[in-house]
Amino acid sequence: METYNIHEAKTHFSRLVDAAAAGVEIIIAKAGKPVAKLVPVTAVSGARKLGALAGKVHEAPGCWEPDSEIEELFYGGAIEPAPVRHVAERPGRARRSRKPKK
């Protein structure tokens, strides 16, 4: 395990990364106190196991049935969003086209 201060680590960063990839653990210190560790990344190998939660997750009997309260909010009822009007669609404001000056 090697220790470097932040300034040294910034100066020799690519060399330290290569060393970490080779398996060397590197400690980065600030004012003499360790603050970070540079270690190699280990890749996860092998296929994931499918069905790890089989038999552990249960759904309520009516979970896929439609909810009347939500349907009321989406498809009608008292709470519906107001239609959006754009500036050009305001009453009393005609849209003028600009003609180039001659």
C-alpha positions as CSV (number, residue, x, y, z in Angstrom):
1,M,0.0,0.0,0.0
2,E,1.4,3.3,-1.1
3,T,0.4,6.8,0.1
4,Y,0.4,10.0,-2.0
5,N,-0.7,13.5,-1.2
6,I,-3.3,15.1,-3.4
7,H,-0.9,17.2,-5.4
8,E,1.3,14.1,-6.2
9,A,-1.8,12.1,-7.1
10,K,-3.0,14.8,-9.5
11,T,0.5,15.0,-11.1
12,H,0.9,11.3,-11.5
13,F,-2.7,10.2,-11.8
14,S,-2.4,8.0,-14.9
15,R,0.6,6.2,-13.4
16,L,-1.3,5.6,-10.2
17,V,-4.3,4.3,-12.1
18,D,-2.1,1.9,-13.9
19,A,-0.6,0.7,-10.6
20,A,-4.1,0.3,-9.1
21,A,-5.1,-1.8,-12.2
22,A,-2.1,-4.0,-11.6
23,G,-3.4,-4.7,-8.0
24,V,-1.6,-2.0,-5.9
25,E,-3.7,-0.3,-3.3
26,I,-3.0,3.5,-3.2
27,I,-4.0,5.8,-0.4
28,I,-4.5,9.5,-1.2
29,A,-4.0,11.8,1.7
30,K,-4.8,15.5,2.4
31,A,-2.6,17.2,4.9
32,G,-1.2,13.8,5.9
33,K,-4.6,12.3,6.7
34,P,-5.9,9.5,4.4
35,V,-9.1,10.6,2.6
36,A,-9.4,8.1,-0.4
37,K,-8.2,4.7,-1.6
38,L,-7.5,3.8,-5.2
39,V,-8.1,0.1,-5.7
40,P,-8.6,-2.1,-8.8
41,V,-12.1,-2.8,-10.0
42,T,-13.1,-6.4,-9.9
43,A,-15.5,-7.4,-12.7
44,V,-18.5,-9.6,-11.8
45,S,-18.4,-12.7,-13.9
46,G,-21.0,-15.3,-14.7
47,A,-24.6,-15.1,-15.6
48,R,-27.2,-13.8,-13.2
49,K,-29.5,-16.3,-11.5
50,L,-33.0,-15.8,-12.8
51,G,-36.0,-16.2,-10.5
52,A,-34.2,-15.1,-7.4
53,L,-37.5,-13.6,-6.0
54,A,-39.7,-16.5,-7.1
55,G,-42.2,-17.3,-4.3
56,K,-41.1,-14.3,-2.2
57,V,-43.2,-11.6,-3.9
58,H,-47.0,-11.8,-3.6
59,E,-49.6,-9.4,-5.2
60,A,-53.0,-8.6,-3.7
61,P,-56.0,-10.4,-5.2
62,G,-57.4,-7.3,-6.9
63,C,-54.2,-5.5,-7.8
64,W,-54.9,-5.7,-11.6
65,E,-58.5,-4.7,-11.4
66,P,-59.4,-1.1,-12.5
67,D,-59.7,1.5,-9.8
68,S,-62.9,3.5,-10.2
69,E,-61.5,6.6,-8.5
70,I,-58.5,6.8,-10.8
71,E,-60.6,6.2,-13.8
72,E,-62.9,9.0,-12.7
73,L,-59.9,11.3,-12.5
74,F,-58.5,10.3,-15.9
75,Y,-61.6,9.9,-18.0
76,G,-64.1,12.5,-16.7
77,G,-65.4,14.0,-13.6
78,A,-65.0,17.3,-11.9
79,I,-61.2,17.6,-12.1
80,E,-60.2,18.0,-15.7
81,P,-57.3,20.2,-16.9
82,A,-58.3,23.5,-18.6
83,P,-57.4,23.6,-22.3
84,V,-54.1,25.3,-23.1
85,R,-54.3,28.5,-25.1
86,H,-51.2,29.9,-26.8
87,V,-50.5,33.6,-27.1
88,A,-51.5,33.6,-30.8
89,E,-54.9,32.1,-29.9
90,R,-56.0,34.7,-27.4
91,P,-59.2,36.4,-28.5
92,G,-58.8,39.9,-29.9
93,R,-55.2,39.4,-30.9
94,A,-54.7,38.8,-34.6
95,R,-51.5,37.3,-35.7
96,R,-49.6,39.7,-38.0
97,S,-47.1,38.6,-40.5
98,R,-44.0,40.7,-40.9
99,K,-43.3,42.0,-44.3
100,P,-39.8,43.0,-45.3
101,K,-39.2,46.7,-45.5
102,K,-38.4,48.1,-48.9
